[in-house]
Amino acid sequence: MPRSLSEEDPCLGRIVADAGGAFAVGAVGGSVFHFIKGARDSPSGARMTGGAQALRMNAPRVGGSFAVWGGLFSAFNYAAVYAHQKDDPWNSIAAGAAAGGLLSVRQGLRAAAKSAASGAALLALVEGMGILANRAQAAQQNLPPVDDPAIAAQ
């Protein structure tokens, strides 16, 4: 039976695991994207070589970027759960805003605010779709809908 974030131990291990998972997603997605892009941009006799070279050059960078964002998001999410003492969608939305803003702070306050708003909007969409999916599943099973994802997972 899944437990809520506030009951999971240890927090640092989960943050590292989440960053590793984000790296894997970014590396695999970046591999596919950059291989196709490199093959398409190469001359007709060297498409496989060009795709493989583009993959080797860019996939680790994309994976690293995903890992940084995933690690920051996870750290902020656990901090919000700890501060709020409740695991709800607002923690993820705030964590997305904080991660997006922190990653863009070097470009200035305006860029950080835009990235924070984008991160919050993205996570609000993800959390909203999760709530809608939980309600649809509950309606399909003739159960009352549950707005709390921690309870819905049980």
DSSP file (Angstrom, degrees, kcal/mol; ACC not computed):
  #  RESIDUE AA STRUCTURE BP1 BP2  ACC     N-H-->O    O-->H-N    N-H-->O    O-->H-N    TCO  KAPPA ALPHA  PHI   PSI    X-CA   Y-CA   Z-CA
    1    1 A M              0   0    0      0, 0.0   153,-0.1     0, 0.0   152,-0.0   0.000 360.0 360.0 360.0 124.5    0.0    0.0    0.0
    2    2 A P        -     0   0    0      0, 0.0     2,-0.3     0, 0.0   151,-0.0  -0.320 360.0-148.3 -65.8 145.0    1.6    3.4   -1.0
    3    3 A R        -     0   0    0      1,-0.1     2,-0.1   150,-0.0     5,-0.0  -0.712  21.1 -99.6-108.3 162.9    2.3    5.8    1.7
    4    4 A S    >>  -     0   0    0     -2,-0.3     3,-1.4     1,-0.1     4,-0.6  -0.331  36.4-105.8 -76.4 165.5    2.2    9.6    1.5
    5    5 A L  G >4 S+     0   0    0      1,-0.3     3,-0.9     2,-0.2    -1,-0.1   0.836 118.6  61.0 -60.4 -33.9    5.4   11.6    1.1
    6    6 A S  G 34 S+     0   0    0      1,-0.2    -1,-0.3    75,-0.1     5,-0.1   0.711 106.3  47.3 -69.3 -17.7    5.3   12.7    4.8
    7    7 A E  G <4 S+     0   0    0     -3,-1.4    -1,-0.2     2,-0.0    -2,-0.2   0.549  90.3 102.7 -97.0  -9.7    5.5    9.1    5.9
    8    8 A E    <<  -     0   0    0     -3,-0.9     3,-0.1    -4,-0.6     6,-0.0  -0.505  66.4-123.2 -81.0 144.0    8.4    8.1    3.6
    9    9 A D  S    S+     0   0    0      1,-0.2    -2,-0.0    -2,-0.2     2,-0.0  -0.939  75.2  20.4-130.3 152.6   12.0    7.7    4.9
   10   10 A P     >  -     0   0    0      0, 0.0     4,-1.4     0, 0.0    -1,-0.2   0.834  58.7-163.7 -82.0 156.2   14.6    8.9    4.3
   11   11 A C  H  > S+     0   0    0      1,-0.2     4,-2.1     2,-0.2     5,-0.2   0.896  88.1  54.2 -68.7 -42.4   14.0   12.1    2.4
   12   12 A L  H  > S+     0   0    0      1,-0.2     4,-2.3     2,-0.2    -1,-0.2   0.892 106.6  52.2 -63.0 -39.8   17.5   12.6    1.0
   13   13 A G  H  > S+     0   0    0      1,-0.2     4,-2.2     2,-0.2    -1,-0.2   0.882 109.5  49.4 -63.0 -38.2   17.4    9.1   -0.5
   14   14 A R  H  X S+     0   0    0     -4,-1.4     4,-2.6     2,-0.2    -1,-0.2   0.872 109.2  52.5 -68.2 -37.4   14.1    9.8   -2.3
   15   15 A I  H  X S+     0   0    0     -4,-2.1     4,-2.3     2,-0.2    -2,-0.2   0.929 111.4  46.0 -64.4 -44.5   15.5   13.1   -3.6
   16   16 A V  H  X S+     0   0    0     -4,-2.3     4,-2.3     2,-0.2    -2,-0.2   0.903 113.2  50.0 -64.5 -41.1   18.5   11.4   -5.1
   17   17 A A  H  X S+     0   0    0     -4,-2.2     4,-2.4     2,-0.2    -2,-0.2   0.900 110.7  49.5 -64.6 -40.4   16.3    8.6   -6.5
   18   18 A D  H  X S+     0   0    0     -4,-2.6     4,-2.3     2,-0.2    -2,-0.2   0.897 110.7  49.8 -65.8 -39.8   14.0   11.2   -8.1
   19   19 A A  H  X S+     0   0    0     -4,-2.3     4,-2.2     2,-0.2    -2,-0.2   0.898 111.1  50.0 -64.9 -39.7   17.0   13.1   -9.6
   20   20 A G  H  X S+     0   0    0     -4,-2.3     4,-2.2     2,-0.2    -2,-0.2   0.899 110.4  49.3 -65.1 -41.0   18.3    9.8  -11.0
   21   21 A G  H  X S+     0   0    0     -4,-2.4     4,-2.3     2,-0.2    -2,-0.2   0.899 110.7  50.2 -63.9 -40.5   14.9    8.9  -12.5
   22   22 A A  H  X S+     0   0    0     -4,-2.3     4,-2.7     2,-0.2    45,-0.2   0.885 108.9  52.8 -65.1 -38.1   14.7   12.4  -14.1
   23   23 A F  H  X S+     0   0    0     -4,-2.2     4,-3.0    43,-0.2     5,-0.2   0.932 109.3  49.2 -61.0 -44.7   18.2   11.9  -15.5
   24   24 A A  H  X S+     0   0    0     -4,-2.2     4,-2.5     2,-0.2     5,-0.3   0.919 112.1  47.6 -62.2 -44.1   17.1    8.6  -17.1
   25   25 A V  H  X S+     0   0    0     -4,-2.3     4,-2.6     1,-0.2     5,-0.3   0.933 115.6  45.2 -62.6 -45.8   14.0   10.1  -18.6
   26   26 A G  H  X S+     0   0    0     -4,-2.7     4,-2.7    37,-0.2    37,-0.3   0.886 113.4  49.4 -65.9 -39.2   16.0   13.1  -20.0
   27   27 A A  H  X S+     0   0    0     -4,-3.0     4,-2.0    -5,-0.2    -2,-0.2   0.914 115.0  43.3 -67.9 -42.5   18.8   10.9  -21.3
   28   28 A V  H  X S+     0   0    0     -4,-2.5     4,-2.2    -5,-0.2     5,-0.2   0.948 118.7  43.5 -68.1 -48.2   16.5    8.5  -23.1
   29   29 A G  H  X S+     0   0    0     -4,-2.6     4,-2.5    -5,-0.3    -2,-0.2   0.906 115.7  48.8 -63.5 -41.0   14.3   11.2  -24.5
   30   30 A G  H  X S+     0   0    0     -4,-2.7     4,-2.7    -5,-0.3     5,-0.3   0.853 108.6  54.8 -66.2 -34.9   17.3   13.3  -25.4
   31   31 A S  H  X S+     0   0    0     -4,-2.0     4,-2.2    -5,-0.2     5,-0.2   0.950 111.8  42.5 -62.1 -49.5   18.9   10.3  -27.1
   32   32 A V  H  X S+     0   0    0     -4,-2.2     4,-2.2     2,-0.2     5,-0.2   0.951 118.0  45.7 -63.0 -49.5   15.9    9.7  -29.3
   33   33 A F  H  X S+     0   0    0     -4,-2.5     4,-2.5     1,-0.2    -2,-0.2   0.940 117.0  42.3 -61.1 -50.1   15.4   13.4  -30.1
   34   34 A H  H  X S+     0   0    0     -4,-2.7     4,-2.7     2,-0.2    -1,-0.2   0.805 111.6  55.0 -73.7 -28.3   19.0   14.2  -30.9
   35   35 A F  H  X S+     0   0    0     -4,-2.2     4,-2.6    -5,-0.3     5,-0.2   0.950 112.4  43.4 -64.7 -47.5   19.6   11.0  -32.8
   36   36 A I  H  X S+     0   0    0     -4,-2.2     4,-2.4    -5,-0.2    -2,-0.2   0.927 116.3  47.5 -63.1 -44.5   16.7   11.8  -35.1
   37   37 A K  H  X S+     0   0    0     -4,-2.5     4,-2.1    -5,-0.2    -1,-0.2   0.918 113.7  47.3 -63.5 -43.7   17.7   15.5  -35.4
   38   38 A G  H  X S+     0   0    0     -4,-2.7     4,-0.6    13,-0.2    13,-0.3   0.886 113.1  48.4 -65.9 -39.1   21.4   14.6  -36.1
   39   39 A A  H >< S+     0   0    0     -4,-2.6     3,-0.6    11,-0.2    -1,-0.2   0.899 112.5  48.8 -67.3 -39.9   20.4   12.0  -38.7
   40   40 A R  H 3< S+     0   0    0     -4,-2.4    -2,-0.2     1,-0.2    -1,-0.2   0.870 112.9  46.9 -67.7 -36.6   18.1   14.4  -40.4
   41   41 A D  H 3< S+     0   0    0     -4,-2.1    -1,-0.2    -5,-0.2    -2,-0.2   0.499  97.6  91.0 -85.3  -4.0   20.7   17.2  -40.5
   42   42 A S  S << S-     0   0    0     -4,-0.6     5,-0.1    -3,-0.6    -3,-0.0  -0.512  88.5 -92.9 -89.7 158.2   23.5   15.0  -41.8
   43   43 A P    >   -     0   0    0      0, 0.0     3,-1.8     0, 0.0     7,-0.2  -0.300  45.8-101.2 -65.0 158.8   24.4   14.4  -45.5
   44   44 A S  G >  S+     0   0    0      1,-0.3     3,-0.5     2,-0.2    -2,-0.1   0.737 118.8  50.7 -59.7 -27.5   22.7   11.4  -47.0
   45   45 A G  G 3  S+     0   0    0      1,-0.2    -1,-0.3     2,-0.1     4,-0.1   0.616 115.7  40.1 -85.2 -11.1   25.7    9.1  -46.8
   46   46 A A  G <> S+     0   0    0     -3,-1.8     4,-2.5     1,-0.1    -1,-0.2  -0.111  71.0 122.9-129.8  36.6   26.4    9.7  -43.1
   47   47 A R  H <> S+     0   0    0     -3,-0.5     4,-2.5     2,-0.2     5,-0.2   0.925  78.7  45.7 -68.8 -43.9   23.0    9.8  -41.5
   48   48 A M  H  > S+     0   0    0      2,-0.2     4,-2.5     1,-0.2    -1,-0.2   0.913 115.7  47.2 -65.5 -41.8   23.7    7.0  -38.9
   49   49 A T  H  > S+     0   0    0      2,-0.2     4,-2.5     1,-0.2    -2,-0.2   0.920 113.6  48.1 -65.1 -43.7   27.1    8.5  -38.0
   50   50 A G  H  X S+     0   0    0     -4,-2.5     4,-2.4     2,-0.2   -11,-0.2   0.893 112.4  48.8 -64.1 -40.1   25.6   12.0  -37.7
   51   51 A G  H  X S+     0   0    0     -4,-2.5     4,-2.3   -13,-0.3   -13,-0.2   0.918 112.5  47.7 -65.3 -43.2   22.8   10.7  -35.6
   52   52 A A  H  X S+     0   0    0     -4,-2.5     4,-2.5     2,-0.2    -2,-0.2   0.887 112.5  49.4 -65.7 -38.2   25.1    8.8  -33.3
   53   53 A Q  H  X S+     0   0    0     -4,-2.5     4,-2.0     2,-0.2    -2,-0.2   0.921 111.5  48.1 -67.3 -42.8   27.4   11.8  -32.9
   54   54 A A  H  X S+     0   0    0     -4,-2.4     4,-2.1     2,-0.2     5,-0.4   0.892 111.6  51.7 -63.3 -38.7   24.6   14.1  -32.1
   55   55 A L  H  X S+     0   0    0     -4,-2.3     4,-2.3     1,-0.2    -2,-0.2   0.950 110.5  47.1 -61.1 -50.0   23.3   11.6  -29.6
   56   56 A R  H  < S+     0   0    0     -4,-2.5    -1,-0.2     1,-0.2    -2,-0.2   0.847 116.5  44.9 -62.3 -34.3   26.7   11.3  -27.8
   57   57 A M  H  < S+     0   0    0     -4,-2.0     4,-0.2    -5,-0.2    -1,-0.2   0.844 126.1  24.1 -79.4 -33.8   27.1   15.1  -27.7
   58   58 A N  H  X S+     0   0    0     -4,-2.1     4,-2.3    -5,-0.2     5,-0.2   0.766 101.4  73.3-110.2 -29.5   23.7   16.1  -26.5
   59   59 A A  H  X S+     0   0    0     -4,-2.3     4,-2.6    -5,-0.4     5,-0.2   0.890  98.6  50.0 -61.2 -41.6   21.9   13.3  -24.6
   60   60 A P  H  > S+     0   0    0      0, 0.0     4,-2.5     0, 0.0    -1,-0.2   0.886 110.8  51.1 -63.8 -34.7   24.1   13.6  -21.5
   61   61 A R  H  > S+     0   0    0     -4,-0.2     4,-2.2     2,-0.2    -2,-0.2   0.924 111.9  45.7 -65.9 -44.2   23.4   17.3  -21.4
   62   62 A V  H  X S+     0   0    0     -4,-2.3     4,-2.4     2,-0.2     5,-0.2   0.922 113.2  50.4 -65.0 -43.4   19.7   16.9  -21.6
   63   63 A G  H  X S+     0   0    0     -4,-2.6     4,-2.3   -37,-0.3   -37,-0.2   0.903 110.4  50.1 -60.5 -41.3   19.7   14.1  -19.0
   64   64 A G  H  X S+     0   0    0     -4,-2.5     4,-2.3     2,-0.2    -1,-0.2   0.892 109.4  50.9 -64.5 -39.7   21.7   16.4  -16.7
   65   65 A S  H  X S+     0   0    0     -4,-2.2     4,-2.3     1,-0.2    -2,-0.2   0.915 111.4  47.8 -63.9 -42.5   19.3   19.2  -17.1
   66   66 A F  H  X S+     0   0    0     -4,-2.4     4,-3.1     1,-0.2   -43,-0.2   0.902 110.6  52.7 -63.3 -40.1   16.4   16.9  -16.3
   67   67 A A  H  X S+     0   0    0     -4,-2.3     4,-2.7   -45,-0.2     5,-0.2   0.904 109.2  48.6 -64.2 -41.4   18.2   15.6  -13.3
   68   68 A V  H  X S+     0   0    0     -4,-2.3     4,-2.5     2,-0.2     5,-0.2   0.942 115.0  44.5 -63.4 -47.1   18.8   19.1  -11.9
   69   69 A W  H  X S+     0   0    0     -4,-2.3     4,-2.8     1,-0.2    -2,-0.2   0.933 115.6  47.8 -64.1 -44.3   15.2   20.1  -12.4
   70   70 A G  H  X S+     0   0    0     -4,-3.1     4,-2.4     2,-0.2    -2,-0.2   0.890 112.5  48.7 -64.0 -40.0   14.0   16.8  -11.0
   71   71 A G  H  X S+     0   0    0     -4,-2.7     4,-2.4    -5,-0.2    -1,-0.2   0.921 114.2  45.1 -66.2 -43.9   16.3   17.0   -7.9
   72   72 A L  H  X S+     0   0    0     -4,-2.5     4,-2.8    -5,-0.2     5,-0.3   0.929 113.4  50.3 -64.8 -44.3   15.3   20.6   -7.2
   73   73 A F  H  X S+     0   0    0     -4,-2.8     4,-2.5    -5,-0.2    -2,-0.2   0.934 112.5  47.0 -58.7 -46.0   11.6   19.8   -7.7
   74   74 A S  H  X S+     0   0    0     -4,-2.4     4,-2.6     2,-0.2     5,-0.2   0.906 112.2  49.7 -63.9 -42.0   11.8   16.9   -5.3
   75   75 A A  H  X S+     0   0    0     -4,-2.4     4,-2.1     1,-0.2    -1,-0.2   0.929 114.1  44.8 -63.4 -44.6   13.7   18.8   -2.7
   76   76 A F  H  X S+     0   0    0     -4,-2.8     4,-2.3     2,-0.2    -2,-0.2   0.868 111.9  53.4 -67.2 -35.1   11.2   21.7   -2.8
   77   77 A N  H  X S+     0   0    0     -4,-2.5     4,-2.4    -5,-0.3    -2,-0.2   0.932 110.7  45.3 -64.9 -45.6    8.3   19.2   -2.8
   78   78 A Y  H  X S+     0   0    0     -4,-2.6     4,-2.4     1,-0.2    -2,-0.2   0.878 112.2  52.5 -65.5 -36.5    9.6   17.5    0.4
   79   79 A A  H  X S+     0   0    0     -4,-2.1     4,-2.7    -5,-0.2    -2,-0.2   0.904 110.3  48.1 -64.5 -39.9   10.3   20.8    2.0
   80   80 A A  H  X S+     0   0    0     -4,-2.3     4,-2.9     2,-0.2     6,-0.3   0.897 110.9  50.3 -67.3 -39.8    6.7   21.9    1.3
   81   81 A V  H  X>S+     0   0    0     -4,-2.4     4,-1.9     2,-0.2     5,-0.6   0.920 113.1  47.0 -62.4 -42.5    5.3   18.6    2.7
   82   82 A Y  H  <5S+     0   0    0     -4,-2.4    -2,-0.2     2,-0.2    -1,-0.2   0.927 117.4  41.8 -65.0 -44.9    7.4   19.1    5.8
   83   83 A A  H  <5S+     0   0    0     -4,-2.7    -2,-0.2     1,-0.2    -1,-0.2   0.883 122.2  39.5 -70.4 -38.2    6.4   22.8    6.2
   84   84 A H  H  <5S-     0   0    0     -4,-2.9    -1,-0.2    -5,-0.2    -2,-0.2   0.689  92.7-144.1 -84.9 -20.5    2.7   22.2    5.4
   85   85 A Q  T  <5S+     0   0    0     -4,-1.9     2,-0.3    -5,-0.3    -3,-0.2   0.809  72.4  87.9  56.7  32.5    2.5   18.8    7.2
   86   86 A K  S   <S-     0   0    0     -5,-0.6     2,-0.9    -6,-0.3    -2,-0.2  -0.954  73.3-136.4-159.0 136.8    0.2   17.7    4.5
   87   87 A D        +     0   0    0     -2,-0.3    63,-0.5    -3,-0.1    -6,-0.0  -0.830  50.0 136.4 -99.8  99.9    0.7   16.0    1.1
   88   88 A D    >>  -     0   0    0     -2,-0.9     3,-1.3    61,-0.1     4,-0.8  -0.855  68.6 -93.5-137.1 172.3   -1.5   17.7   -1.4
   89   89 A P  H 3> S+     0   0    0      0, 0.0     4,-2.1     0, 0.0     5,-0.2   0.762 115.2  69.2 -61.4 -25.5   -1.3   19.1   -4.9
   90   90 A W  H 3> S+     0   0    0      1,-0.2     4,-2.5     2,-0.2     5,-0.2   0.837  93.4  58.1 -64.1 -31.0   -0.4   22.6   -3.7
   91   91 A N  H <> S+     0   0    0     -3,-1.3     4,-2.4     2,-0.2    -1,-0.2   0.929 107.8  45.7 -62.9 -44.3    3.0   21.3   -2.6
   92   92 A S  H  X S+     0   0    0     -4,-0.8     4,-2.5     2,-0.2    -2,-0.2   0.890 112.3  50.9 -66.5 -39.3    3.8   20.1   -6.1
   93   93 A I  H  X S+     0   0    0     -4,-2.1     4,-2.0     2,-0.2    -2,-0.2   0.933 113.0  45.4 -64.0 -45.3    2.6   23.3   -7.7
   94   94 A A  H  X S+     0   0    0     -4,-2.5     4,-2.6     1,-0.2    -2,-0.2   0.881 112.4  52.0 -65.1 -37.8    4.7   25.4   -5.2
   95   95 A A  H  X S+     0   0    0     -4,-2.4     4,-2.7     2,-0.2     5,-0.2   0.895 108.4  50.8 -66.4 -39.7    7.7   23.1   -5.8
   96   96 A G  H  X S+     0   0    0     -4,-2.5     4,-2.3     2,-0.2    24,-0.3   0.899 112.1  47.4 -62.9 -40.7    7.4   23.5   -9.6
   97   97 A A  H  X S+     0   0    0     -4,-2.0     4,-2.5    22,-0.3    -2,-0.2   0.921 113.8  47.0 -65.7 -44.0    7.3   27.3   -9.2
   98   98 A A  H  X S+     0   0    0     -4,-2.6     4,-2.6     2,-0.2     5,-0.2   0.912 113.8  47.1 -66.2 -42.6   10.3   27.3   -6.9
   99   99 A A  H  X S+     0   0    0     -4,-2.7     4,-2.2     2,-0.2    -2,-0.2   0.937 114.4  46.6 -65.4 -46.1   12.4   24.9   -9.1
  100  100 A G  H  X S+     0   0    0     -4,-2.3     4,-0.9    -5,-0.2    16,-0.3   0.910 115.2  46.5 -62.3 -42.4   11.6   26.9  -12.2
  101  101 A G  H  < S+     0   0    0     -4,-2.5     3,-0.5    14,-0.3     4,-0.5   0.910 112.1  49.4 -66.9 -42.5   12.3   30.2  -10.6
  102  102 A L  H >< S+     0   0    0     -4,-2.6     3,-0.9     1,-0.2     4,-0.3   0.883 108.0  53.7 -66.5 -37.7   15.6   29.1   -9.0
  103  103 A L  H 3< S+     0   0    0     -4,-2.2    -1,-0.2     1,-0.2     3,-0.2   0.741 115.6  40.3 -68.4 -21.6   16.9   27.6  -12.3
  104  104 A S  T >< S+     0   0    0     -4,-0.9     3,-1.5    -3,-0.5     4,-0.3   0.341  81.5 103.3-107.5   6.3   16.3   31.0  -14.0
  105  105 A V  G X  S+     0   0    0     -3,-0.9     3,-1.3    -4,-0.5     7,-0.1   0.779  73.4  64.2 -64.2 -25.8   17.4   33.4  -11.3
  106  106 A R  G 3  S+     0   0    0     -4,-0.3    -1,-0.3     1,-0.3     3,-0.1   0.751  96.8  57.5 -69.5 -22.4   20.7   34.0  -13.1
  107  107 A Q  G <  S-     0   0    0     -3,-1.5    -1,-0.3     1,-0.3     4,-0.2   0.471 122.6 -90.1 -85.9  -1.5   18.9   35.6  -16.1
  108  108 A G    <>  -     0   0    0     -3,-1.3     4,-2.1    -4,-0.3    -1,-0.3  -0.411  41.7 -70.3 116.1 168.9   17.2   38.2  -13.8
  109  109 A L  H  > S+     0   0    0      2,-0.2     4,-2.5     1,-0.2     5,-0.2   0.877 126.3  52.3 -66.6 -39.8   14.2   38.6  -11.7
  110  110 A R  H  > S+     0   0    0      2,-0.2     4,-2.3     1,-0.2    -1,-0.2   0.932 111.5  45.9 -64.2 -45.4   11.8   38.9  -14.6
  111  111 A A  H  > S+     0   0    0     -4,-0.2     4,-2.5     1,-0.2    -1,-0.2   0.891 112.7  51.4 -64.6 -38.6   13.0   35.7  -16.2
  112  112 A A  H  X S+     0   0    0     -4,-2.1     4,-2.5    -8,-0.2    -2,-0.2   0.906 110.1  49.1 -64.7 -40.8   12.8   33.9  -12.8
  113  113 A A  H  X S+     0   0    0     -4,-2.5     4,-2.3     2,-0.2    -2,-0.2   0.905 112.1  48.3 -65.6 -40.6    9.2   35.1  -12.3
  114  114 A K  H  X S+     0   0    0     -4,-2.3     4,-2.4     2,-0.2    -2,-0.2   0.913 113.5  46.9 -65.4 -42.0    8.2   33.9  -15.8
  115  115 A S  H  X S+     0   0    0     -4,-2.5     4,-2.8     2,-0.2   -14,-0.3   0.878 111.2  51.8 -67.8 -36.8    9.9   30.5  -15.2
  116  116 A A  H  X S+     0   0    0     -4,-2.5     4,-2.5   -16,-0.3    -2,-0.2   0.916 111.0  47.6 -64.2 -42.5    8.3   30.2  -11.8
  117  117 A A  H  X S+     0   0    0     -4,-2.3     4,-2.5     2,-0.2    -2,-0.2   0.902 112.8  49.2 -64.7 -40.1    4.9   30.9  -13.3
  118  118 A S  H  X S+     0   0    0     -4,-2.4     4,-2.7     2,-0.2    -2,-0.2   0.917 111.7  48.6 -65.0 -42.9    5.5   28.4  -16.1
  119  119 A G  H  X S+     0   0    0     -4,-2.8     4,-2.3     2,-0.2   -22,-0.3   0.906 113.0  47.5 -63.0 -41.8    6.6   25.8  -13.6
  120  120 A A  H  X S+     0   0    0     -4,-2.5     4,-2.3   -24,-0.3    -2,-0.2   0.910 113.0  48.7 -65.9 -41.4    3.5   26.4  -11.4
  121  121 A A  H  X S+     0   0    0     -4,-2.5     4,-2.2     2,-0.2    -2,-0.2   0.916 111.3  49.7 -65.4 -42.4    1.2   26.2  -14.5
  122  122 A L  H  X S+     0   0    0     -4,-2.7     4,-2.2     1,-0.2    -2,-0.2   0.934 114.4  44.0 -61.4 -46.8    2.8   23.0  -15.7
  123  123 A L  H  X S+     0   0    0     -4,-2.3     4,-2.9     2,-0.2     5,-0.2   0.832 109.9  56.2 -70.6 -30.6    2.5   21.3  -12.3
  124  124 A A  H  X S+     0   0    0     -4,-2.3     4,-2.5     2,-0.2    -1,-0.2   0.902 109.0  47.9 -65.0 -39.3   -1.1   22.7  -11.9
  125  125 A L  H  X S+     0   0    0     -4,-2.2     4,-2.4     2,-0.2    -2,-0.2   0.931 113.5  46.9 -64.0 -44.8   -2.0   21.0  -15.2
  126  126 A V  H  X S+     0   0    0     -4,-2.2     4,-1.9     2,-0.2    -2,-0.2   0.938 116.0  43.9 -63.0 -47.3   -0.3   17.7  -14.2
  127  127 A E  H  X S+     0   0    0     -4,-2.9     4,-2.3     2,-0.2    -1,-0.2   0.885 112.7  52.9 -66.6 -37.8   -2.0   17.7  -10.7
  128  128 A G  H  X S+     0   0    0     -4,-2.5     4,-2.5    -5,-0.2    -1,-0.2   0.904 108.9  49.1 -63.3 -41.2   -5.3   18.7  -12.2
  129  129 A M  H  X S+     0   0    0     -4,-2.4     4,-2.5     2,-0.2    -1,-0.2   0.872 109.7  53.1 -66.0 -35.7   -5.2   15.9  -14.7
  130  130 A G  H  X S+     0   0    0     -4,-1.9     4,-2.2     2,-0.2    -2,-0.2   0.909 109.7  47.5 -64.0 -41.6   -4.3   13.5  -11.8
  131  131 A I  H  X S+     0   0    0     -4,-2.3     4,-2.3     2,-0.2    -2,-0.2   0.919 112.5  49.3 -65.3 -43.3   -7.4   14.7   -9.9
  132  132 A L  H  X S+     0   0    0     -4,-2.5     4,-2.5     1,-0.2    -2,-0.2   0.896 110.6  50.5 -63.0 -39.2   -9.6   14.3  -12.9
  133  133 A A  H  X S+     0   0    0     -4,-2.5     4,-2.4     2,-0.2    -1,-0.2   0.900 109.9  50.4 -65.0 -40.0   -8.2   10.8  -13.5
  134  134 A N  H  X S+     0   0    0     -4,-2.2     4,-2.3     2,-0.2    -2,-0.2   0.902 111.8  47.8 -63.5 -40.9   -8.9    9.9   -9.9
  135  135 A R  H  X S+     0   0    0     -4,-2.3     4,-2.5     2,-0.2    -2,-0.2   0.906 111.9  49.3 -67.0 -40.7  -12.5   11.2  -10.2
  136  136 A A  H  X S+     0   0    0     -4,-2.5     4,-2.0     2,-0.2    -2,-0.2   0.907 112.6  47.7 -65.2 -40.4  -13.1    9.3  -13.4
  137  137 A Q  H  X S+     0   0    0     -4,-2.4     4,-1.5     2,-0.2    -1,-0.2   0.899 112.3  49.4 -66.7 -39.7  -11.7    6.1  -11.9
  138  138 A A  H  <>S+     0   0    0     -4,-2.3     5,-3.3     1,-0.2     4,-0.2   0.894 111.1  49.5 -66.3 -38.9  -13.9    6.6   -8.8
  139  139 A A  H ><5S+     0   0    0     -4,-2.5     3,-0.9     1,-0.2    -1,-0.2   0.871 108.8  53.1 -66.8 -35.8  -17.0    7.2  -11.0
  140  140 A Q  H 3<5S+     0   0    0     -4,-2.0    -1,-0.2     1,-0.2    -2,-0.2   0.838 114.2  41.5 -67.2 -32.4  -16.2    4.1  -13.0
  141  141 A Q  T 3<5S-     0   0    0     -4,-1.5    -1,-0.2    -5,-0.1    -2,-0.2   0.303 114.2-116.1 -97.4   8.3  -16.1    2.0   -9.8
  142  142 A N  T < 5S+     0   0    0     -3,-0.9    -3,-0.2     1,-0.2    -4,-0.1   0.870  70.7 135.7  57.9  41.0  -19.1    3.7   -8.2
  143  143 A L      < -     0   0    0     -5,-3.3    -1,-0.2    -8,-0.1    -2,-0.1  -0.814  65.1 -96.0-110.8 155.8  -17.0    5.1   -5.4
  144  144 A P        -     0   0    0      0, 0.0    -5,-0.0     0, 0.0     2,-0.0  -0.503  50.9-102.7 -68.3 141.4  -17.2    8.7   -4.1
  145  145 A P        -     0   0    0      0, 0.0     2,-0.5     0, 0.0   -10,-0.1  -0.335  31.4-148.8 -66.3 146.3  -14.4   10.9   -5.7
  146  146 A V        -     0   0    0    -15,-0.1    -8,-0.1     1,-0.1   -12,-0.1  -0.974  13.0-170.1-119.8 124.6  -11.4   11.6   -3.6
  147  147 A D        +     0   0    0     -2,-0.5    -1,-0.1   -13,-0.1     3,-0.1   0.706  68.8  82.4 -86.2 -20.8   -9.5   15.0   -4.0
  148  148 A D     >  -     0   0    0      1,-0.2     4,-2.4   -60,-0.1     3,-0.5  -0.761  66.6-156.3 -88.3 116.0   -6.5   14.0   -1.9
  149  149 A P  H  > S+     0   0    0      0, 0.0     4,-1.9     0, 0.0    -1,-0.2   0.809  92.2  59.5 -62.8 -28.8   -4.0   11.9   -4.0
  150  150 A A  H  4 S+     0   0    0    -63,-0.5     4,-0.5     2,-0.2   -62,-0.1   0.894 111.5  39.6 -66.1 -38.3   -2.5   10.3   -0.9
  151  151 A I  H >4 S+     0   0    0     -3,-0.5     3,-0.9     1,-0.2    -1,-0.2   0.875 112.9  55.9 -75.6 -38.1   -5.9    8.9    0.0
  152  152 A A  H 3< S+     0   0    0     -4,-2.4    -2,-0.2     1,-0.3    -1,-0.2   0.820 100.4  59.5 -65.1 -30.3   -6.8    8.0   -3.6
  153  153 A A  T 3<        0   0    0     -4,-1.9    -1,-0.3     1,-0.3    -2,-0.2   0.749 360.0 360.0 -69.8 -22.8   -3.6    6.0   -3.9
  154  154 A Q    <         0   0    0     -3,-0.9    -1,-0.3    -4,-0.5    -2,-0.2   0.467 360.0 360.0 -81.3 360.0   -4.8    3.7   -1.0
